[in-house]
Amino acid sequence: DGHMMTVIEADGTLCQKSTLTQLPMAPAQRYSVLVKMDRPVGNYWIRASAQGSANPGEGHAILRYVGAPSKDPKTTPWPVPGTGFYNNPKLYNGNTQPKPLVPEPVPKNATKVIDLVLTEKTTGGPGYFFNGIQYETFNGNTLVVQPRPEKYIYNIKAGDVVDVVVRPKPGYNPEIYFVHPMHLHRHDFWV
């Protein structure tokens, strides 16, 4: 509450600086920000809220200046930005998303194409399929290499440019299927 923050990194990619009062984030997205500590000595709430979520809620942390008493803040949040906040073209210096600090050109030719047809279970709880193979969360020890069937493996050489095409199964019904079950972190990609 009451502080400005400057976005400097988004999902592992350094980006052009943008100074904001609130930072819209998609699920599982990660940012690095610098907070300008220019308010009077005191305690301030750091708020995180789930907007438009099936399970809305708010998380809190305390930003405490050196010399402030050890007690809960009495600060109030920035005004709620309202509809369109997440696609506001003024958020990031005239863009809806942060721009890379050093843009990389789009590769010209793919050396490999991977076509993934996405489907979702419609009964019996959540479940997703790529090319008819159900996604399974790995619950084992990540230090132990466990053999996986060949159907899970795509062999890619260092330096390959891979086009990964993710598309819904024909007959996709957006009222039944979820938007997507996966997130990419720390990978540069072009859409």
C-alpha atoms as one frame of an Amber mdcrd trajectory, in Angstrom:
protein
   0.000   0.000   0.000   1.222   3.491  -0.839   4.416   2.441  -2.636   5.376
   2.380  -6.309   7.102  -0.661  -7.789   9.209  -1.008 -10.900   8.977  -4.251
 -12.870  12.449  -5.351 -14.044  11.965  -9.050 -14.871   9.117 -11.315 -15.974
   9.383 -15.119 -15.840  13.170 -15.072 -15.985  13.516 -12.495 -18.759  14.858
  -9.023 -17.996  12.373  -6.462 -19.265  12.080  -2.755 -19.930  11.297  -0.959
 -16.674   7.648  -0.136 -15.944   6.557   1.637 -12.766   3.185   0.547 -11.369
   1.029   0.711  -8.251  -0.481  -2.745  -8.891   0.818  -5.686 -10.892  -1.612
  -7.979 -12.718  -0.322 -11.554 -12.839  -1.649 -14.677 -14.494  -1.650 -17.893
 -12.432   1.905 -19.115 -11.737   3.501 -16.038 -13.330   6.653 -14.636 -11.722
   8.032 -11.094 -11.613  10.927  -9.237 -10.010  10.134  -5.712  -8.842  11.987
  -2.901  -7.114   9.943  -1.098  -4.468  10.771   2.546  -3.804  11.019   2.950
  -0.027  10.035   6.619   0.160   7.129   6.641   2.621   7.191   7.645   6.282
   8.635   5.030   8.671   5.807   2.627   9.449   4.121  -0.633   8.554   2.435
  -1.176   5.174   0.364  -4.037   3.814   1.557  -5.965   0.776  -1.608  -7.365
  -0.794  -2.177 -10.170  -3.263  -5.683 -10.841  -4.479  -7.165 -13.303  -6.961
  -9.321 -11.327  -9.363 -11.771 -13.248 -11.520 -10.847 -16.512  -9.814 -13.214
 -19.319  -8.903 -11.670 -19.044  -5.411 -11.195 -15.316  -4.824  -9.225 -14.360
  -1.782  -6.511 -12.075  -0.525  -3.090 -12.763   0.937  -1.170 -10.311   3.084
   2.408  -9.628   4.128   3.833  -6.719   6.090   6.413  -4.296   4.730   8.030
  -2.897   7.894  10.508  -0.024   7.833  13.405  -0.120  10.275  12.280   1.727
  13.408   8.560   0.996  12.915   6.673  -0.631  15.813   5.933  -4.340  15.562
   2.208  -4.137  14.831  -0.262  -4.607  11.967  -0.461  -1.830   9.372  -3.419
   0.536   9.147  -2.830   1.322   5.466  -5.457   1.196   2.733  -5.054  -0.399
  -0.707  -4.660   1.457  -3.988  -8.042   1.897  -5.712  -9.216  -1.239  -7.549
  -8.473  -0.590 -11.217 -11.662  -2.177 -12.562 -12.511  -3.971 -15.776  -9.832
  -4.161 -18.430  -6.947  -3.780 -15.969  -5.198  -6.927 -17.171  -5.229  -5.801
 -20.806  -4.613  -2.114 -20.200  -2.288  -0.881 -22.968  -0.894   1.775 -20.610
   0.399  -0.680 -18.002   3.833  -1.314 -19.473   4.869   1.888 -21.242   2.100
   1.571 -23.827   2.016  -2.262 -23.951  -0.215  -4.854 -22.306   2.789  -7.029
 -21.309   6.380  -6.204 -20.317   8.759  -5.889 -23.274  12.092  -7.756 -23.156
  15.080  -5.583 -22.328  16.986  -7.185 -25.216  14.497  -8.542 -27.782  15.548
 -11.667 -29.641  14.538 -12.007 -33.279  12.048 -14.712 -34.138  13.888 -17.737
 -35.594  13.256 -18.114 -39.323  12.922 -21.868 -39.834  11.877 -24.631 -37.491
  14.066 -27.723 -37.475  11.329 -29.742 -35.756   7.544 -29.459 -35.375   5.699
 -31.049 -32.462   1.927 -31.155 -32.856   0.034 -31.534 -29.570  -3.739 -31.991
 -29.578  -5.128 -31.011 -26.186  -8.247 -32.533 -24.659  -9.652 -32.386 -21.155
 -11.642 -34.958 -19.206 -15.241 -33.882 -18.904 -16.151 -36.231 -16.048 -14.450
 -37.745 -13.012 -12.290 -34.804 -11.961  -9.582 -32.865 -13.726  -7.403 -34.483
 -16.326  -5.688 -33.434 -19.516  -4.486 -35.339 -22.544  -1.879 -34.541 -25.177
  -2.372 -36.628 -28.315  -4.563 -39.007 -26.312  -1.963 -39.573 -23.559  -3.062
 -38.417 -20.116  -0.840 -35.923 -18.373   0.452 -37.329 -15.069   1.927 -35.175
 -12.335   5.351 -36.472 -11.307   5.206 -37.242  -7.582   8.460 -39.145  -7.227
  11.980 -38.212  -6.213  13.296 -35.818  -8.862  16.868 -36.920  -8.116  16.121
 -40.446  -9.287  15.816 -40.863 -13.033  12.733 -42.921 -13.699  12.234 -44.463
 -17.129   9.289 -43.051 -19.034   7.612 -44.691 -21.977   8.836 -43.461 -25.390
   5.448 -41.840 -25.999   6.426 -39.112 -23.498   9.788 -38.294 -25.061  10.636
 -35.859 -27.866  14.296 -35.979 -28.879  15.591 -32.475 -29.527  19.172 -31.547
 -30.339  20.958 -28.507 -28.916  20.359 -25.565 -31.231  17.121 -26.940 -32.696
  14.327 -24.478 -33.358  11.119 -26.270 -32.369   7.612 -25.248 -33.338   5.308
 -26.624 -30.642   1.755 -26.422 -31.918  -0.822 -26.833 -29.133  -4.361 -26.970
 -30.432  -7.684 -28.142 -29.063  -9.298 -31.310 -30.269 -11.758 -30.701 -33.143
 -15.158 -29.895 -31.686 -13.593 -27.940 -28.817 -16.275 -26.403 -26.609 -14.904
 -23.485 -24.541 -17.814 -23.820 -22.092 -16.644 -27.342 -21.168 -12.864 -27.215
 -21.572 -10.478 -25.178 -19.466  -8.270 -22.691 -21.294  -5.022 -24.660 -20.774
  -3.420 -26.891 -18.145   0.209 -25.818 -18.503   2.508 -22.860 -18.013   5.954
 -22.130 -19.448   8.550 -20.617 -17.139  12.091 -19.572 -17.938  11.689 -20.380
 -21.621  11.783 -17.794 -24.357   9.082 -18.397 -26.919   7.177 -16.596 -29.648
   3.438 -16.725 -30.245
